[in-house]
Amino acid sequence: MRDDPLIQLIIVIAPLSLLAIGGASAIYAPLQQQTVDVYQWVSGREYLELFAIARVTPGPGSMLTTLIGWKVAGFFGALVATLALYVPCSVLCFGVARTWNRYRGTKWHAAIENGLRPIGAGLMIAGGVMILRIEDSGWLGWAVAFAVVGVMTWRPAAHPMLLLAIGAAIFVAVRAIAA
């Protein structure tokens, strides 16, 4: 039964659903580790390609799990992966929200909120670093990534497609000069 790819998808993705503090980007690093290193469902390159597709298509960034499910077990894999990502965290959020609102304004409520913010940020940063490591685009990749962080911090409303186009132009220009 554990050899069934649908069961394996649930075993991998459902626990990650509960770790998605701050959104799907918080699970990119552990998802990569499980799907590439442990289960070997996709290669590092395929993971990056699926990640890129998930980021440029309309909808949530969590589409990555749907694409991995599709790669592993077709339509039903995509369905199971998507449900495994959304159902556990939705049930947990429903229960927590009911309790959370009851204690809004108390000291421990504020303390928990303040403690979860850096954890969520750290998980998202770990996902970004993991992607930069896999891609191995050298110093230029790291420089462009840090520049994008700077721009998005300075101008949060900057359109991501503009940043993608500028990043691509920089890589094209550097490769043309190097050639």
Salt bridges, closest charged atoms under 4 A:
GLU46 OE2 - LYS71 NZ 3.09
GLU113 OE1 - ARG117 NH2 3.99
GLU135 OE1 - ARG45 NH1 3.30
